[in-house]
Amino acid sequence: MNSELQEKVGRFEEFIDQRLKPDLVHAIAERDKVFEQQKIFSDLRRNIENLEKNCVTSLRTMVNLGSEVYMQADVPDTRHIFVDVGLGFHVEFTWPEALNFISEREEKLARQIEEYTQLIASIKAQIKMVHEGIRELLELPVQ
């Protein structure tokens, strides 16, 4: 194999390793973060629906203070809850308001998951295309 061909193949392999694979790893990690957020909102929705269904107006629970240290807490009125809306802000909602907010947030998260899934598929297709280009440069048989 001549040196020019080796150089081209090396550049293609470097492009895959230095650009496409890190982009793929980053996109997968970002999609996983969105999946985690989606699970948190799903759990919150389920908890609110359980509170509504069981007509719970007060609650005694354990609160994690950090480093797995817990403290007992009394919630005298569960009809109003605080929801993290982002950027460190928490908003007080009634149960119906919280459920509406959660529905909107879940729709947004579903769109983000779909966008990341499409990006991941696109990056994988680019990797496959570059591998195919390398195969053609080396004149290897199709596998």
N, C-alpha and C positions, 0 to 999 in steps of 0.2 A: 504494500500500500504506500502510495507516495506521501510525502510530508504535507502537501497542501490538503489532501483528503483527510489526513489525520488531524490537521489543524481545524478543519471545518467540523469534523465529528467532535473534537474536544470542545469547541465553542458551543455546539448544540447541547452536549452533555452538561457543560458548565451552566448554560442558560436554564436547563431543567433543574439542576441542583441548587443554583444560587438564586433563582427567581421564582420559578413555578412551584417547586415543592414548599418553600417557605410560605408563599402566598396561600397554598392549599392548606397547610397546617394552621395558618392564621384564620382563614375563613371557617374551618371546622371548629376551632376554639371559640370564635365569635358566635357561631350558630349554637354551640353547646351552652354558652352563657344565656342566650335568648331562651333556650329550652328550660334552663333553670328558673328564669324569671316566669316563664309560662306556668311551670309547676307551682311556684309560690302563689301566683294569682289564682290558680285552680284550687289550691288548698284553702285559700282565704275565702273563695266563693263557697266552697263546701261547708266551711265553718260557719259562715254567716247564715247559709240556708238551714243548717242544723239548729242554730240559735233561734231563728224565726220559727222553724217547725216545732221546736220544743218549748216555745214561749219563755226562753230564758231571759230574765231581766237583771239578774245579778250572778256573779261568778266568783269562785275561789280557784286560784290557779298557782302554778309555780313559774317564776320568771327567772330566766338565765341572766345573771349579772355579769357573766364573763368568766372565762377559765373554768367552765363547768361548775360554777358556784351558783346555787339556786336559792331563791327566797320566795316565801309564800306571799301571795298578793290577793287582795279582795277588790273586785270590780263591782261597785254598787249599782252602776247603770250601764248595761251593755248595749243599749239602744243607739248609742253614739260611739263610733270607733274612729281611730286615727289610721290613715292609710298613707304610706310613703308614695308620693307622687313623682319623686325624682329630685335630683339636685339637693338632697338633704331636707326637703320640705315634706311635712306631714300635714294632711288636711283632715279636719273632723267631718265625718259623714254620718248620716243616718244609714240604716241597713239598705233601704232601696237606692239611695244615692250611691252607696259603695258598690252595690251590685251593678248599677249602670256604668260606673267608672271602670269596674273590673271587666265588663263586657267590651267596652271600647278599647281598653288596654290589651285584652286578649286578641281582639281583631288585629290591632297593630302588631302585636308579637307574632301572630300567624303570618302576616305579610312579610315581616322581617325574616322569619324562618324560611319562607318560600324564596325570598331574594337570595339568602345565603345558600340555599340548596341549589338554585340555578347557577350561582357563582361557582360553587364547588364542582358542579357538572361541567361548566365551561372550562375551568382550570384542568380538570381531568382530561377533557377532550383535547386541550392544547398540548398536554404532556404526551398523549397518545399520538397526536399529529407530529410532534417533534421526533418521537421514537420512530414513527413511520418514515420520516425524512432521513433519519440516520440509517435505517434499514435500506432505503433506496440508494443512498450514497454508497453504502458498502456492498450493494447488489446482492443482498442476502435473500433467500427464498421467503415467501410469505408464510407465516406460521399460523 
